[in-house]
Amino acid sequence: MKKIMKYVGIIFLLALAGYSWLLYPFSLMSARSAVGEKDKVVVADRQIAYYSSGNGPRVILAASLAREASDFNELVQDLNNAGFRTVVVEAPGIGDSDILEKPTSLYEIAKDIKAVADDDVAKTGNEVTIALIGHAFGNRVMRATASKYPQLAKSVVLIAAGGQRPIAPNVRKELRNSAMPYLTSSRREEAIKFAFFAEGNEVPKFWLRGWHLQTGLLQATTVEHTENNDWQGAGGLPMLIVQAVEDAIAPKADTSDLLKERFGDQLEVVLVKNAGHALLPEKPEIISKAIIGFLNGHRFN
């Protein structure tokens, strides 16, 4: 009997090792280290982590649904080189940022952005925040922040804005599968490629990691618990949308076209070809050029 149990144990361990090999790299592993000096601020017994670097007018950034601050690494370096200070806020439940209790709203998450901004102002003496930048879900957070605190910044940049129309069911399914920890890495890569990347574009290894399911589940319910839709107007601040032409999650016709119709001259649109909803790892140079040009236009406003 002991011998049989021993063999059963060995078979179980081999099966577990094989399955783990299929899962690697695990979705919940950290994507990569974020650029900048790590810092934190505590508000109402909750800790909020952020990464700061560079000098000049401040730019505050918020990442996509369930994703880490490090997604902005390339953009952060380009902004620093162009004379801007960057402050990237880690979302609730990721890294050293404590999770918020469910349900929560966009305006509650906006309080995190404001707390980080105030903390960085206090530490640097630099009071000028030129822009709030959000990628995908982060664009909602930043528009809500601008709506709640319209004096905080001079402008808002939306990378892969969305939310004007429901996501197509087949795309929604693959969006969900992108973060599922029990799926094999090859299946997740297939899902990520379908939902986030334009055809032919490679999925970088750090996009196979850095998915935080608990944070994603929290963020996915925020809009329905946000008491009004005033956040969409970003407090009347000038907005730039960086729109991927091949975005499956937020197609141009469902997002930037509708937002342009609604907000007119308040909003500029830059189209990026051969890019999907991920955008940042697909066309980093084009995105940086568009954003830096927009920010320079508001530097002295």
C-alpha positions in Angstrom: 0.0 0.0 0.0 2.8 2.4 0.9 4.5 1.6 -2.4 1.3 2.4 -4.3 0.9 5.7 -2.5 4.5 6.5 -3.3 3.9 6.0 -7.0 0.6 7.9 -6.8 2.5 10.8 -5.2 5.2 10.7 -7.8 2.6 10.7 -10.6 0.8 13.6 -9.0 4.0 15.7 -8.7 5.0 15.0 -12.3 1.5 16.0 -13.4 1.7 19.2 -11.3 5.1 20.0 -12.7 3.9 19.4 -16.3 0.9 21.6 -15.7 3.0 24.3 -14.1 5.3 24.2 -17.1 2.3 24.8 -19.4 1.2 27.7 -17.2 4.6 29.4 -17.1 5.1 32.4 -17.3 2.3 32.7 -14.7 -0.2 35.5 -15.3 0.1 36.7 -11.7 3.9 37.1 -11.9 5.1 40.7 -11.9 5.4 41.9 -15.5 8.8 43.8 -14.9 10.2 46.5 -12.7 8.7 49.9 -13.2 10.9 52.9 -14.1 11.3 55.5 -11.4 11.8 55.8 -7.7 9.2 53.8 -5.7 7.3 55.8 -3.1 4.0 55.6 -1.3 1.4 57.7 0.5 -1.1 56.5 3.1 -4.7 57.8 3.0 -7.4 56.6 5.4 -5.3 53.6 6.4 -4.8 52.6 2.8 -1.4 52.6 1.1 -1.0 53.8 -2.5 2.3 53.1 -4.3 3.7 55.2 -7.2 6.9 55.6 -9.2 8.3 59.0 -10.0 11.2 60.1 -12.2 12.4 63.1 -14.2 12.0 66.9 -13.8 9.7 69.5 -15.2 5.9 69.8 -15.4 4.3 66.7 -13.8 2.5 64.0 -15.8 0.5 61.4 -13.8 -0.3 58.1 -15.4 -2.7 55.2 -14.7 -2.5 51.8 -16.4 -5.0 49.5 -18.1 -7.4 47.1 -16.4 -5.6 44.7 -14.1 -2.2 45.9 -15.5 0.9 47.2 -13.8 2.6 50.6 -13.8 5.5 49.2 -15.7 3.4 49.1 -18.9 4.4 52.8 -19.2 8.2 52.2 -19.0 9.0 53.3 -22.5 6.7 56.3 -22.5 8.0 57.4 -19.1 11.6 57.4 -20.3 10.6 59.4 -23.4 8.6 61.9 -21.3 11.6 62.3 -18.9 13.9 62.9 -21.8 11.5 65.5 -23.2 11.6 67.5 -19.9 8.6 66.1 -18.0 8.3 64.6 -14.5 6.4 61.4 -14.5 4.4 59.9 -11.6 2.9 56.5 -12.3 0.2 55.3 -9.8 -0.1 51.6 -9.1 -3.7 50.5 -9.2 -5.5 49.2 -6.1 -4.5 45.7 -5.3 -1.3 45.7 -7.3 2.2 45.7 -5.7 2.2 47.9 -2.6 -1.2 49.6 -3.4 -3.8 48.3 -1.0 -7.1 47.0 -2.6 -10.3 49.0 -2.2 -13.4 47.4 -0.8 -16.0 46.4 -3.4 -18.1 48.0 -4.7 -16.2 51.2 -5.5 -16.5 54.0 -8.1 -14.3 55.8 -10.5 -14.4 58.8 -8.2 -13.1 56.8 -5.3 -10.1 55.7 -7.4 -9.7 59.3 -8.4 -9.0 60.1 -4.8 -5.9 57.9 -5.0 -4.6 59.9 -8.0 -5.2 63.2 -6.1 -3.5 61.9 -3.0 -0.4 60.8 -5.0 -0.4 64.2 -6.8 -0.6 66.1 -3.5 2.2 63.9 -2.0 4.5 64.5 -4.9 3.8 68.2 -4.8 4.7 68.3 -1.1 7.9 66.4 -1.6 9.1 68.3 -4.7 7.6 71.7 -4.4 6.6 71.4 -8.0 3.0 72.5 -8.3 2.6 72.1 -12.0 0.7 69.0 -13.3 0.4 69.4 -17.0 -1.5 66.2 -17.8 -3.3 63.1 -16.6 -2.6 60.1 -18.9 -4.7 56.9 -18.8 -4.4 53.7 -20.8 -7.6 51.9 -21.6 -9.4 51.5 -18.2 -6.9 54.1 -16.9 -8.5 56.7 -19.2 -11.7 56.4 -17.2 -9.9 56.9 -14.0 -8.1 60.0 -15.3 -11.3 61.5 -16.8 -13.0 61.0 -13.5 -10.0 62.6 -11.7 -10.2 65.6 -14.0 -13.9 65.8 -13.4 -13.6 65.6 -9.6 -10.5 67.8 -9.4 -10.6 70.1 -12.5 -7.8 72.3 -11.1 -5.4 69.4 -10.7 -4.1 69.3 -14.3 -4.1 71.2 -17.6 -5.0 68.4 -19.9 -5.9 64.7 -20.2 -4.5 62.0 -22.6 -6.5 58.9 -23.3 -4.6 56.0 -24.8 -7.1 53.5 -26.2 -10.2 55.2 -24.8 -13.3 53.0 -24.6 -16.7 52.5 -23.0 -19.0 54.2 -25.5 -20.5 50.9 -26.7 -20.4 47.3 -25.4 -17.4 45.2 -26.3 -18.2 42.5 -28.9 -18.9 39.1 -27.1 -16.0 37.2 -28.8 -13.6 40.0 -27.9 -14.9 40.2 -24.3 -14.3 36.5 -23.9 -10.7 36.8 -24.9 -10.3 39.9 -22.8 -11.4 37.8 -19.8 -9.1 34.9 -20.8 -6.1 37.2 -21.0 -6.0 37.4 -17.2 -7.2 33.9 -16.2 -4.4 32.2 -14.1 -5.6 28.6 -14.8 -5.2 28.8 -18.6 -1.9 27.7 -20.2 0.5 30.4 -21.3 -0.1 29.5 -24.9 -3.9 29.9 -24.5 -3.5 33.2 -22.7 -1.1 34.5 -25.4 -3.7 33.6 -28.0 -6.3 35.5 -26.0 -4.0 38.5 -25.5 -3.1 38.7 -29.1 -6.7 38.5 -30.3 -8.0 41.1 -27.8 -5.1 43.5 -27.5 -2.7 43.3 -30.5 -3.0 44.1 -34.2 -2.5 41.2 -36.5 1.2 40.4 -37.0 2.3 42.2 -33.8 4.3 40.2 -31.3 3.1 39.9 -27.7 6.1 40.8 -25.5 6.8 38.4 -22.6 6.0 41.0 -20.0 2.4 41.1 -21.4 2.1 37.4 -20.5 2.8 38.4 -16.9 1.5 41.2 -14.8 -2.2 40.4 -14.8 -3.9 41.0 -11.5 -7.3 39.3 -11.4 -8.6 40.7 -8.1 -7.8 44.2 -9.3 -9.5 43.6 -12.6 -12.6 42.3 -11.0 -12.8 45.4 -8.8 -12.2 47.8 -11.8 -14.7 46.0 -14.0 -17.6 47.1 -11.7 -16.6 50.7 -11.1 -18.6 52.4 -13.8 -21.9 50.9 -12.7 -21.2 52.2 -9.2 -20.2 55.7 -10.4 -23.1 58.0 -9.5 -23.1 60.0 -12.8 -21.4 60.2 -16.2 -19.9 63.6 -15.7 -16.5 61.9 -15.6 -16.6 61.4 -19.4 -16.1 65.1 -20.0 -12.9 65.3 -18.0 -13.9 68.5 -16.2 -13.8 70.4 -19.5 -10.1 70.0 -19.9 -8.5 69.6 -23.3 -8.2 65.9 -24.3 -6.1 63.9 -26.6 -7.2 60.4 -27.7 -4.5 58.1 -29.1 -6.7 55.7 -31.1 -5.4 52.4 -32.5 -6.9 51.8 -36.0 -7.1 48.0 -35.3 -8.4 48.2 -31.8 -10.8 45.2 -31.3 -11.9 46.2 -27.7 -12.5 49.9 -28.5 -12.9 50.3 -32.3 -12.6 53.8 -33.7 -16.2 54.0 -34.7 -17.3 53.1 -31.2 -14.9 55.3 -29.3 -13.0 58.3 -30.7 -15.5 59.0 -33.4 -18.3 59.2 -30.9 -16.3 61.2 -28.4 -15.2 63.6 -31.1 -18.9 64.1 -32.1 -19.8 64.8 -28.5 -16.9 67.0 -27.3 -15.8 68.7 -30.5 -12.9 71.0 -30.2 -12.2 69.9 -26.6 -10.8 66.7 -28.1 -8.0 65.9 -30.5 -7.6 62.5 -32.1 -4.4 60.8 -33.3 -4.8 57.6 -35.2 -2.1 54.9 -34.9 -2.0 52.3 -37.7 -1.1 48.6 -37.2 -1.9 48.8 -33.5 -4.5 47.3 -31.2 -5.8 48.1 -27.7 -2.4 47.4 -26.1 -0.8 50.2 -28.2 2.0 51.0 -25.8 4.2 48.0 -26.6 3.2 48.1 -30.3 4.0 51.6 -31.4 5.9 53.3 -28.6 7.7 55.9 -30.7 4.6 57.1 -32.4 2.7 57.3 -29.2 5.5 59.2 -27.4 5.8 61.7 -30.3 2.0 62.4 -30.3 1.8 62.8 -26.6 4.9 65.0 -26.2 3.6 67.2 -29.0 0.3 67.6 -27.3 1.8 68.3 -23.9 4.2 70.9 -25.4 1.2 72.7 -26.7 -0.2 73.0 -23.2 3.1 73.6 -21.3 2.5 77.3 -21.0 -1.3 77.5 -21.0 
